[in-house]
Structure formats: C-alpha cells, structure tokens
Amino acid sequence: MRRLLTLTAVAVPLLLAPAAADAAPSPSTASTAPPSGLRTVTPVLETPPLYDDAEGGDADADDPAIWVNERDRGASRVIATAKNGGLRVYDLAGRERQAIATPPAPGPQDAAGRFNNVDLVHGFRLGGRGADLAVVTDRGRDQLRFYRIDPAGGPLTDVTAPGVPFAFSAGQAEVNDQRTAYGLATYQDFDGTWYAVVSRRSTSEVGLFRLVAAGATVTYQRVDRLSLPSTFRLPDGSSWSPCADPGDGPQVEGSVVDPVTRVAYLAQETVGLWRVPVWGGRFRGAPQSVERTREFGVPAHFDEAEDDCVVDYASDPGYGGRIAADVEGLTILPTGTLNGTLLVSSQGDNTFFTYDRLTLRPTGRFAVVDGARADGSQACDGAAVVATALPGFPGGLLVVHDGENTPVVGDRESTNFKFLDAGFLRGGRRA
C-alpha cells in the first residue's frame, strides 16, 4: 500500500465508461466524506480493533476470506490475515474465535513469518478425505502455509508440510530481501487440481503453484510464472513507469480467479487491473488491461525526504482510468453460472468500483461509510464476498478491510474488518 503525495491536483479524464464514475479528488486530497451522488452503504458490524504495536502483538489487519459451513451456516467463519499478528478467525458476529501465530524466524538475522493474504480451497484430497483449507502467503518466510478447517467448528490446524520450498527465492539470503510471496488467489482447474496464483512483493512477477498432498500435509510446486509490464508506451510516444521505491517494481497484491471461466484478475497497485486466463497449469496468453489507475501516465518521482512518491497531477496527460491508486482487494460475487459482480478496491479515494462479471462493463461505485453500528472503511486492502444467505446477512456477506479504524484510542491507531450485507451488490437490500 502506498500513499501518493500530490504536487497539484486537477480533474482526471476517464478511460472507461464515464457513466459509471463520479468526480473525485486526487488520493492525497480525498476526505472521508464521500463525493456527492456516490452510493453509500454502512456495515452491519465490525471485528475488534487490531493494534500494530508491541502491546497489540504487531497485528495489522489486511485480507479476509469467508468460509461457509454448509452443515450449519451459523457456524460459518471469516478467516483473515493480521500480518505479524498471524491469522485471525471470526464468527458471523465479528467475535474472534482463534488466533494463529506466524512461524518463528529460522535464524537470528532472519525474518519471522508475516501473513499477507488468504484464500480458501474446498474438498482438497488430504489423507484420503476431502478437506477445506485456508491458504496463506507468508511474506516473511516466502512460503505458502495451509490450515485445515474443522467442519464441526473446532480450531483450524496447521497442515503445512515440513520443509515447504520458498515460493520465489533461491535461498534464505534472498528471502531476507523480502521480495517474497505476497498476493494470493486459489482456484480449481477443470481436471480437479488446485492451484494458487501468487504475486511477488516489490516486483511485477506472478507465479502459478500446484497444490500437492503429502500424506496428511500439503506442499506445492511452481509450474508457471509471468511478469506484468512495468514500463508503458503512451499514446504520445513517450515512455512511462509508475513511481516506486528505488529498485522496486510495480507489484500485484489483490487477486481473484473466476471459478467458472478460470480467468485471473490481478491488481497491479499503481498501474491498474489486469485479466489473464489460467488453466492447464499455465497462464494463457498475454495479460489484458481492464482499467488503469487515474495516475497512469502521470509524471511522478520518489522523494527521499518524504520517503514516498510525489505525483505531479498538474502535468497529467489524460491517459488514466478511474481507479485511485492503489488498486487493491478483488472479489467476485456470483449470482449465476456466469452472472455476477467483480469488485475492486479503489484505495486512494476510499471507494469501490464494480464490473459485470462476464462483460467487465463498469456497473457502479460505492463507499462504505460510518453507520450506527460501525465506522466505514478507508484505505481498504482486502475484500471477500459470498452470495450464500447467512444468519444476519440474507443477501450474502461482504467483508472489507478498514485500514483506518475509528475511534482512535489515545495515540494507538488500529485496523479491522467490516461485515456488510451483500444484497446491495445485486440490487437487493441495502446494507
């Protein structure tokens, strides 16, 4: 997640479907008040605050997944990452039911585990039986980790095979540079094989990993990789690269794979939203752009004093789209075999854009704002949604990360997750 600084803010032309967008300020001037005319929704409830300090266990909310208990829907769970704080499991009332610690550092100069993103696997053949799993990217150790979900409602158990390989690094010295496993999306291929699409931090690289049972544990093998573009030829003939820390590239975090079409959607944070088919253990064809960020093509430079990028909006050539960088959490609400909604977090202006799942036609934009039961969502990193009616959420459940939870207690800033009824995404009951 990057906070962009502004030299001069101006209106940014749209690249796609202006009817679906509202005028909005640049990321650095966006306030918590939604733009006029923007659809707003409020949370039903929220999870307890997580504090990224020693007292709070260095817990920082990031990415959720929703596990539906088909035997007892009231026992469904939200499983979410808390970075150094590990994995948290919540019930449908937002109460924490389990906290799972990250693995320790392998050596005194090495990083401990840091759980970044989470996704689910259903019916994985493990020890001769089907199992549902929570899969996590451990960006501290450059690994994937696996936790078996107890259908009877018991605690999650670690079923990661001993000695799982590094996802991207050649050795521990490279792991320590922290260009490690970051974003994550799981899917089941046409032949029943489960895969994970995993991005690499601080690069434009994305890997494809086959999930493999090893007795009663799970490991993985990398079977393909791709690199999204990091330099772009603009219509005026000039070349543009997005601003990043020196030596870093434009990374991907938010990811989702359509379970029917096997199309992977990748949120390259400072560039835009991409799509690429993925099946048969391979990425198929070149990635195609769905929409750019507003900042696409805008001159920017890294300011060492501010330790951040400064964007010169006054020199915007007008090649950008609607999403305010960073492009973040992606999730799909299915309402039929091919019908439904693709949702993306527009982190820079605290809003969300929606697209038709099949045609990718823009269908709307909304903000999660303060309500009677919980505050809204700002700086959203991760999101997850299910269409299944659950107790308290008859239209389905949408969970979004809140990177700026309020109220602030003293000087302790916190993060958490907001639970919303998902009916508004398909014209149902407003949350």
C-alpha positions in Angstrom: 0.0 0.0 0.0 1.4 3.4 -1.0 0.2 6.8 0.0 0.7 9.2 -3.0 1.7 12.8 -2.4 0.4 15.5 -4.7 2.1 18.5 -6.3 -1.0 19.9 -7.9 -4.4 18.2 -8.1 -6.6 18.5 -11.2 -9.5 16.7 -12.7 -8.5 13.4 -14.4 -10.2 12.3 -17.6 -11.8 8.9 -17.7 -10.6 6.0 -19.8 -13.6 3.8 -19.5 -17.4 4.3 -19.2 -17.8 7.7 -17.6 -21.4 7.0 -16.8 -20.3 4.7 -14.0 -17.9 7.2 -12.4 -18.2 10.2 -10.1 -15.9 13.2 -9.9 -13.5 12.6 -7.0 -10.4 14.3 -5.6 -6.9 13.0 -6.1 -5.7 10.5 -3.5 -3.8 13.0 -1.4 -6.8 15.3 -1.0 -9.6 12.6 -0.6 -11.5 13.0 2.6 -13.6 10.5 4.5 -16.8 12.3 3.2 -18.0 10.6 0.0 -18.3 12.6 -3.2 -21.8 13.9 -3.9 -24.1 11.4 -5.6 -21.9 8.4 -4.7 -23.8 5.4 -3.4 -23.0 4.7 0.2 -23.5 1.6 2.4 -22.9 1.0 6.1 -21.6 -2.0 7.9 -23.8 -4.4 9.9 -20.9 -5.0 12.3 -17.1 -4.9 12.7 -14.4 -7.1 14.3 -12.4 -5.9 17.3 -9.6 -3.5 16.6 -6.1 -4.8 15.9 -3.1 -2.8 17.0 0.2 -2.8 15.2 2.3 -2.3 18.3 4.1 -4.4 20.9 1.0 -4.4 23.2 -1.2 -5.5 20.3 1.2 -8.2 19.1 2.1 -6.2 16.0 -1.2 -7.2 14.5 -2.3 -5.3 11.3 -5.5 -6.4 9.6 -5.1 -7.0 5.8 -7.1 -9.6 3.9 -10.2 -11.7 4.6 -11.7 -14.9 3.3 -15.2 -16.3 4.0 -15.7 -20.0 4.8 -19.3 -21.1 4.5 -20.3 -24.0 6.8 -22.7 -26.0 4.6 -23.8 -28.1 7.5 -24.6 -25.2 9.8 -24.4 -21.8 8.1 -24.5 -20.0 11.5 -21.1 -21.6 12.2 -19.5 -20.1 9.1 -16.3 -18.2 9.7 -14.3 -15.3 8.4 -10.6 -16.1 8.3 -8.3 -13.1 8.0 -4.6 -12.1 8.0 -3.1 -9.8 10.5 0.5 -9.7 9.1 2.9 -10.1 12.0 -0.1 -10.9 14.1 -0.8 -14.1 12.2 -4.2 -15.4 11.3 -7.5 -14.5 13.0 -10.7 -16.4 12.8 -14.0 -14.6 13.4 -17.6 -15.8 13.7 -20.6 -14.1 12.0 -21.0 -11.7 15.0 -17.4 -10.5 14.4 -16.1 -12.1 17.5 -12.6 -13.5 17.4 -12.6 -17.3 17.8 -9.0 -18.2 17.2 -5.6 -16.5 16.7 -2.8 -18.4 14.9 0.7 -17.2 15.3 3.2 -16.9 12.5 6.2 -19.3 12.3 9.3 -18.1 14.1 12.4 -16.8 12.2 14.7 -19.6 11.1 17.8 -17.7 12.3 18.7 -14.6 14.4 19.2 -12.4 11.3 16.1 -13.7 9.5 12.5 -12.5 9.4 9.7 -14.3 11.2 6.5 -15.2 9.4 4.3 -12.4 8.2 0.9 -13.4 6.9 -0.2 -11.2 4.0 -3.1 -12.7 2.0 -5.5 -15.6 2.5 -7.8 -17.7 0.3 -9.7 -21.0 0.5 -9.6 -24.4 -1.0 -12.6 -26.7 -0.9 -12.7 -30.5 -0.9 -8.9 -31.0 -1.2 -8.0 -34.7 -1.0 -5.9 -34.9 2.1 -5.1 -38.2 3.9 -7.8 -39.9 1.8 -10.5 -37.5 2.7 -11.8 -34.2 1.4 -10.7 -31.1 3.4 -11.3 -27.4 3.3 -8.2 -25.4 3.7 -7.2 -21.8 4.4 -4.1 -21.0 2.3 -1.9 -18.1 3.4 1.0 -16.3 1.8 3.8 -15.9 4.4 5.7 -12.9 3.1 8.2 -13.0 5.9 9.3 -16.6 5.1 8.5 -16.6 1.3 6.2 -19.6 1.6 2.6 -20.8 1.4 1.1 -22.2 4.5 -2.1 -24.3 4.9 -4.6 -24.7 7.7 -7.3 -27.3 7.8 -10.8 -26.0 8.6 -12.8 -28.2 11.0 -16.4 -28.6 9.6 -17.5 -29.3 13.2 -16.4 -25.8 14.3 -13.2 -26.7 16.0 -10.0 -24.7 15.6 -8.0 -24.6 12.4 -5.0 -26.8 12.4 -1.7 -26.3 10.6 -1.2 -29.0 7.8 1.8 -27.3 6.1 4.3 -30.0 5.0 7.7 -29.8 6.7 10.3 -28.1 4.6 7.9 -26.5 2.0 10.0 -24.7 -0.6 10.5 -21.0 -1.0 7.9 -19.6 -3.4 10.3 -17.3 -5.3 13.7 -17.1 -3.5 16.8 -19.1 -4.3 17.9 -19.1 -0.6 17.4 -17.6 2.8 19.7 -14.6 1.9 17.2 -13.7 -0.9 14.3 -14.2 1.4 15.8 -11.6 3.7 15.5 -9.1 0.9 11.7 -9.6 1.3 10.9 -9.9 -2.4 8.6 -12.7 -1.3 5.1 -14.3 -1.6 2.5 -11.5 -1.4 -0.9 -11.6 -3.1 -2.9 -14.8 -3.4 -5.8 -16.4 -5.3 -6.7 -20.1 -5.3 -8.8 -22.0 -7.9 -9.6 -25.5 -9.0 -8.8 -26.3 -12.6 -11.0 -28.3 -15.0 -9.3 -31.6 -14.0 -9.9 -31.0 -10.3 -6.3 -29.9 -9.5 -6.0 -27.0 -7.1 -3.7 -24.1 -7.8 -2.6 -20.8 -6.2 -1.8 -17.7 -8.2 0.8 -15.9 -6.1 2.4 -12.5 -6.7 5.9 -11.5 -5.6 6.4 -8.4 -3.4 8.1 -5.3 -4.9 8.1 -6.9 -8.4 5.7 -7.4 -11.3 6.2 -11.1 -11.1 3.3 -13.6 -10.6 3.7 -17.3 -10.1 1.4 -20.3 -10.5 1.7 -23.1 -8.0 0.1 -26.6 -8.0 -1.0 -27.6 -4.5 0.1 -31.2 -3.7 -0.9 -33.5 -0.9 2.0 -35.1 1.0 0.3 -37.6 3.3 -1.8 -35.6 5.8 0.0 -32.4 4.9 0.1 -30.0 1.9 3.0 -28.7 -0.2 3.3 -27.0 -3.6 5.2 -26.8 -6.8 5.7 -23.8 -9.0 4.5 -24.6 -12.6 4.5 -21.3 -14.4 5.2 -17.6 -14.0 4.5 -14.3 -15.8 5.7 -10.7 -15.4 3.2 -7.9 -15.9 4.6 -4.8 -17.7 6.5 -2.2 -15.7 7.1 0.3 -18.5 4.5 1.6 -20.8 4.4 3.3 -24.2 2.0 6.2 -24.0 -0.2 7.4 -27.0 2.0 10.5 -27.4 5.0 8.2 -28.0 6.7 8.8 -24.6 7.5 6.1 -22.1 6.1 5.9 -18.5 6.9 3.8 -15.5 5.0 4.1 -12.2 6.8 5.5 -9.3 8.2 3.1 -6.7 10.8 2.9 -4.0 14.3 2.8 -5.6 15.0 -0.6 -7.1 11.4 -1.8 -6.7 8.8 -2.6 -9.4 5.0 -2.2 -9.6 3.8 -5.1 -7.5 0.5 -7.0 -7.6 -1.5 -7.8 -4.4 -5.2 -8.1 -4.9 -6.0 -11.2 -6.9 -9.0 -13.4 -7.7 -9.7 -16.2 -10.2 -13.2 -16.7 -11.6 -14.1 -20.3 -10.6 -16.0 -20.9 -13.9 -14.1 -19.1 -16.6 -10.7 -19.6 -15.0 -9.7 -16.0 -15.7 -7.3 -14.5 -13.2 -7.8 -10.8 -12.2 -4.6 -9.1 -10.9 -4.5 -5.7 -9.2 -1.1 -4.1 -10.1 -1.3 -1.5 -7.4 0.0 1.7 -9.2 -0.9 0.6 -12.8 -4.4 -0.9 -13.0 -6.5 -4.0 -13.2 -5.5 -6.9 -15.5 -7.0 -10.2 -16.7 -5.4 -13.3 -17.9 -6.8 -16.8 -18.5 -5.2 -19.5 -16.4 -5.8 -23.2 -16.9 -4.0 -26.5 -17.6 -1.2 -25.4 -15.2 -0.3 -22.4 -17.3 -1.1 -18.7 -17.8 -2.7 -18.5 -21.2 -1.8 -15.5 -23.4 -0.7 -12.0 -22.6 -2.4 -10.1 -19.8 -5.1 -7.7 -20.9 -5.9 -4.4 -19.3 -9.3 -4.0 -17.7 -8.8 -0.5 -16.4 -6.0 1.8 -15.5 -5.4 3.9 -12.4 -6.1 7.6 -12.5 -2.4 8.1 -12.0 -1.4 6.1 -15.1 0.9 8.1 -17.3 1.2 11.0 -14.8 4.7 12.1 -14.0 6.0 11.2 -10.5 9.2 10.9 -8.6 10.4 9.4 -5.4 11.0 11.9 -2.7 13.7 10.6 -0.3 12.8 13.2 2.4 9.2 12.2 2.4 10.0 8.5 1.7 7.2 8.4 -0.8 6.2 9.2 -4.3 5.2 12.7 -5.4 2.7 12.8 -8.3 2.5 15.9 -10.5 -1.2 15.8 -11.3 -0.9 19.3 -13.0 1.1 17.5 -15.8 -1.4 14.7 -16.2 -1.6 13.8 -20.0 -5.0 12.3 -19.6 -4.3 8.6 -20.2 -5.6 7.3 -16.9 -8.8 5.5 -15.8 -11.0 5.8 -12.7 -9.3 3.8 -10.0 -7.4 5.8 -7.5 -4.1 4.1 -6.7 -3.6 1.8 -5.1 -5.7 -0.8 -6.9 -6.3 -3.3 -4.1 -8.8 -6.0 -2.9 -10.6 -8.0 -5.6 -13.5 -10.4 -5.1 -16.3 -11.8 -7.2 -20.0 -12.1 -6.2 -21.5 -14.9 -8.3 -25.3 -14.6 -9.0 -25.5 -17.3 -11.6 -23.2 -19.5 -13.7 -21.7 -16.5 -15.4 -23.6 -13.7 -13.9 -22.3 -11.6 -11.0 -20.2 -8.7 -10.0 -16.4 -8.2 -9.9 -15.5 -5.7 -7.1 -12.2 -3.8 -6.8 -11.0 -1.5 -4.0 -10.0 2.0 -5.2 -7.8 2.6 -2.2 -6.7 6.1 -2.9 -10.2 7.6 -2.6 -11.8 5.1 -0.2 -14.3 3.7 -2.7 -15.0 0.5 -4.6 -15.8 0.0 -8.3 -17.9 -2.8 -9.6 -18.0 -4.5 -13.0 -20.2 -7.0 -14.7 -18.5 -10.4 -14.1 -18.8 -11.6 -17.7 -18.5 -8.4 -19.9 -16.5 -6.3 -17.4 -18.8 -3.4 -18.1 -18.5 -0.9 -15.3 -21.7 -1.1 -13.2 -21.2 1.3 -10.3 -19.2 2.7 -7.5 -19.8 2.9 -3.7 -18.2 3.8 -0.4 -18.5 2.1 3.0 -19.3 4.9 5.4 -19.9 5.3 9.1 -23.2 3.8 10.3 -25.0 3.3 13.6 -23.1 0.0 14.3 -19.6 0.6 13.0 -17.5 3.2 11.2 -16.7 2.9 7.5 -13.8 1.5 5.5 -10.8 3.6 4.5 -7.6 2.5 2.7 -9.1 -0.9 2.0 -6.5 -3.6 1.2 -8.6 -6.8 1.0 -12.2 -7.8 0.4 -14.2 -11.0 0.2 -17.8 -11.8 -0.6 -20.2 -14.8 -0.8 -23.7 -14.9 -2.3 -24.9 -17.5 0.3 -27.5 -16.2 2.7 -26.1 -16.4 6.2 -27.7 -15.5 9.6 -27.7 -11.7 9.8 -26.8 -11.4 6.1 -29.7 -12.5 4.0 -28.2 -11.0 0.8 -24.9 -12.7 1.3 -21.8 -11.4 3.2 -19.3 -8.8 2.1 -16.2 -8.3 4.3 -13.8 -5.4 3.7 -10.6 -4.3 5.4 -10.5 -1.0 7.2 -7.0 0.5 7.3 -8.1 3.5 9.4 -10.4 2.2 12.1 -12.1 4.7 14.4 -12.4 5.8 17.0 -8.6 6.2 17.7 -7.9 5.4 21.3 -5.2 7.7 22.6 -2.3 7.5 20.0 -3.0 3.8 19.2 -4.2 3.6 15.6 -6.0 0.4 14.7 -7.3 -1.7 11.8 -10.1 -4.2 11.5 -12.8 -5.7 9.2 -16.3 -4.5 8.4 -19.2 -7.0 7.7 -21.9 -5.9 5.3 -25.0 -7.5 3.8 -24.0 -8.1 0.1 -27.6 -7.7 -1.2 -26.9 -4.1 -2.4 -24.4 -5.5 -5.0 -27.2 -7.2 -6.9 -30.0 -4.7 -6.2 -31.2 -6.3 -3.0 -31.5 -5.0 0.5 -29.3 -2.0 1.2 -26.7 -2.7 3.9 
